[in-house]
């Protein structure tokens, strides 16, 4: 069976796996963004707290994603639960690091407005109205990097019965002698690439809609799955 014939015969399952893969990455990126920004808000005021936050969240990246999932399985079981927990932990570092940078440099391009806000607003109001909107370009950069990272990590989660296109890849790798082994691996891999491009396009569109007229923010180094 050719690759195109395989796609035609299994397109319903592939689309379902792609939808689940995109869904879990989106949900975990959102969770990592919320937690990462909260950590950054607490840690950005102190160099020591910032280093501690970066070191703690970075510790999740030094451990291979497969090991993180394996450690979580005895606690939360198989399926979506270890996948969501592992992806959220792995996605924290880019968001925390970018958010701290954004919050520490807030107001530099618009010093007059920021200084006025600092002088006349309570801290919670200033945080919501001034600091977080000004730090948004950096936060968005961290979320984009986190999403790219989690696309690959989500595939590894299939080893713990997690949802997504990783099931296609592991099915092909688990039966190398079967007639569709190569097709399964290729379909899963290409599906992840296509999803990554679609998510990247969505971030570009979101950036154009929300960052028009703002100064550009240097891209943060990308994290690679281990």
Buried (B, 14 or more C-beta within 10 A) or exposed (E): EEEEEBBEEBEEEBEEBBBBBBBBBBBBBBBBBEBBBEBBBEBBEEEEBBEEBBEBBBEBBEBEBBEBBBEBBEEBEBBBBBBBBBBBBBBBBBBBBBBBBBBBBBBEEBEEEBEEBBEEBEEEEBBEEBBBBBBBBBBBBBBBBBBBBBBBBBBBBBBBBBBBBBBBBBBBEEEEEEEBBEBBBBBBBBBBEEBBEEBBEEBEEEBEEEBEEBEEBEEBEEBEBB
